[in-house]
Amino acid sequence: MTFDLHMMLIILAAAAATYATRIGGYILITKMKRIPPRMEAALSAVPAAVLTTLVAPAFFNGGWEIKLALVVALLVGLRISHTWMLVAAWAVVMAWRHTIGA
């Protein structure tokens, strides 16, 4: 394995850009006396957007056991705590893989 200066510079630039956007948002919000309603609405949408980017690829690229586990997790998560949602999804995947196979 050889040292690639070009790749190292790309990684450092990406790290600097990521850090700048994160610290920039923090500085911007701490300087405000009051958060505008539109910004508050945008910030409230972030958790759903992040969750979607994590779940959607697994649902569309995963096997049937993953699809079933995500549906079960959704249904359990609507009624019970998030811990039980994870346990239920895990149990579905393990049962499927144990009985039907991967």
MARVEX-159989 format. One record per residue (C-alpha): residue number from 1; residue in one letter; x, y, z. Coordinates in steps of 0.2 Angstrom, whole numbers, always signed. Example, Ala and Ser with C-alpha at 12.3 -4.5 7.8 and 13.67 -1.06 7.14 Angstrom:
// residues 2
pos = 1, code = a, x = +62, y = -22, z = +39 $
pos = 2, code = s, x = +68, y = -5, z = +36 $
***
This chain:
// residues 102
pos = 1, code = m, x = +0, y = +0, z = +0 $
pos = 2, code = t, x = +7, y = +17, z = -5 $
pos = 3, code = f, x = +4, y = +34, z = +1 $
pos = 4, code = d, x = -7, y = +44, z = -11 $
pos = 5, code = l, x = -5, y = +63, z = -8 $
pos = 6, code = h, x = -20, y = +67, z = -19 $
pos = 7, code = m, x = -31, y = +56, z = -9 $
pos = 8, code = m, x = -25, y = +62, z = +7 $
pos = 9, code = l, x = -28, y = +80, z = +2 $
pos = 10, code = i, x = -46, y = +75, z = -3 $
pos = 11, code = i, x = -49, y = +67, z = +14 $
pos = 12, code = l, x = -42, y = +83, z = +23 $
pos = 13, code = a, x = -53, y = +95, z = +12 $
pos = 14, code = a, x = -69, y = +84, z = +15 $
pos = 15, code = a, x = -65, y = +84, z = +34 $
pos = 16, code = a, x = -62, y = +103, z = +34 $
pos = 17, code = a, x = -79, y = +106, z = +24 $
pos = 18, code = t, x = -88, y = +95, z = +36 $
pos = 19, code = y, x = -81, y = +103, z = +51 $
pos = 20, code = a, x = -84, y = +121, z = +44 $
pos = 21, code = t, x = -103, y = +117, z = +41 $
pos = 22, code = r, x = -105, y = +109, z = +58 $
pos = 23, code = i, x = -96, y = +123, z = +68 $
pos = 24, code = g, x = -104, y = +136, z = +56 $
pos = 25, code = g, x = -122, y = +131, z = +61 $
pos = 26, code = y, x = -118, y = +131, z = +79 $
pos = 27, code = i, x = -110, y = +148, z = +78 $
pos = 28, code = l, x = -125, y = +155, z = +68 $
pos = 29, code = i, x = -138, y = +148, z = +80 $
pos = 30, code = t, x = -129, y = +154, z = +96 $
pos = 31, code = k, x = -127, y = +172, z = +89 $
pos = 32, code = m, x = -146, y = +173, z = +87 $
pos = 33, code = k, x = -157, y = +180, z = +100 $
pos = 34, code = r, x = -172, y = +170, z = +94 $
pos = 35, code = i, x = -173, y = +156, z = +81 $
pos = 36, code = p, x = -185, y = +161, z = +67 $
pos = 37, code = p, x = -200, y = +149, z = +64 $
pos = 38, code = r, x = -194, y = +143, z = +47 $
pos = 39, code = m, x = -177, y = +138, z = +54 $
pos = 40, code = e, x = -185, y = +130, z = +69 $
pos = 41, code = a, x = -196, y = +120, z = +57 $
pos = 42, code = a, x = -181, y = +115, z = +46 $
pos = 43, code = l, x = -172, y = +109, z = +62 $
pos = 44, code = s, x = -187, y = +99, z = +68 $
pos = 45, code = a, x = -187, y = +90, z = +51 $
pos = 46, code = v, x = -169, y = +85, z = +53 $
pos = 47, code = p, x = -171, y = +69, z = +63 $
pos = 48, code = a, x = -185, y = +62, z = +51 $
pos = 49, code = a, x = -173, y = +66, z = +36 $
pos = 50, code = v, x = -158, y = +57, z = +44 $
pos = 51, code = l, x = -169, y = +42, z = +49 $
pos = 52, code = t, x = -176, y = +41, z = +31 $
pos = 53, code = t, x = -158, y = +41, z = +24 $
pos = 54, code = l, x = -153, y = +27, z = +35 $
pos = 55, code = v, x = -169, y = +16, z = +33 $
pos = 56, code = a, x = -173, y = +18, z = +15 $
pos = 57, code = p, x = -158, y = +10, z = +8 $
pos = 58, code = a, x = -160, y = -5, z = +19 $
pos = 59, code = f, x = -178, y = -7, z = +15 $
pos = 60, code = f, x = -175, y = -6, z = -4 $
pos = 61, code = n, x = -159, y = -15, z = -5 $
pos = 62, code = g, x = -161, y = -28, z = +9 $
pos = 63, code = g, x = -169, y = -45, z = +9 $
pos = 64, code = w, x = -187, y = -49, z = +13 $
pos = 65, code = e, x = -182, y = -52, z = +31 $
pos = 66, code = i, x = -176, y = -34, z = +32 $
pos = 67, code = k, x = -192, y = -27, z = +24 $
pos = 68, code = l, x = -203, y = -37, z = +37 $
pos = 69, code = a, x = -192, y = -32, z = +51 $
pos = 70, code = l, x = -193, y = -13, z = +47 $
pos = 71, code = v, x = -212, y = -15, z = +45 $
pos = 72, code = v, x = -213, y = -24, z = +62 $
pos = 73, code = a, x = -202, y = -10, z = +69 $
pos = 74, code = l, x = -213, y = +3, z = +63 $
pos = 75, code = l, x = -229, y = -5, z = +70 $
pos = 76, code = v, x = -221, y = -8, z = +87 $
pos = 77, code = g, x = -213, y = +9, z = +87 $
pos = 78, code = l, x = -230, y = +17, z = +85 $
pos = 79, code = r, x = -237, y = +8, z = +101 $
pos = 80, code = i, x = -222, y = +4, z = +112 $
pos = 81, code = s, x = -205, y = +11, z = +117 $
pos = 82, code = h, x = -191, y = +12, z = +105 $
pos = 83, code = t, x = -181, y = -2, z = +114 $
pos = 84, code = w, x = -195, y = -15, z = +111 $
pos = 85, code = m, x = -196, y = -9, z = +93 $
pos = 86, code = l, x = -177, y = -14, z = +91 $
pos = 87, code = v, x = -180, y = -30, z = +100 $
pos = 88, code = a, x = -195, y = -35, z = +89 $
pos = 89, code = a, x = -186, y = -31, z = +73 $
pos = 90, code = w, x = -171, y = -41, z = +79 $
pos = 91, code = a, x = -182, y = -55, z = +83 $
pos = 92, code = v, x = -190, y = -55, z = +66 $
pos = 93, code = v, x = -173, y = -55, z = +57 $
pos = 94, code = m, x = -166, y = -69, z = +68 $
pos = 95, code = a, x = -182, y = -80, z = +67 $
pos = 96, code = w, x = -182, y = -78, z = +48 $
pos = 97, code = r, x = -164, y = -82, z = +46 $
pos = 98, code = h, x = -165, y = -97, z = +57 $
pos = 99, code = t, x = -180, y = -104, z = +49 $
pos = 100, code = i, x = -179, y = -99, z = +31 $
pos = 101, code = g, x = -161, y = -94, z = +29 $
pos = 102, code = a, x = -152, y = -79, z = +24 $
***
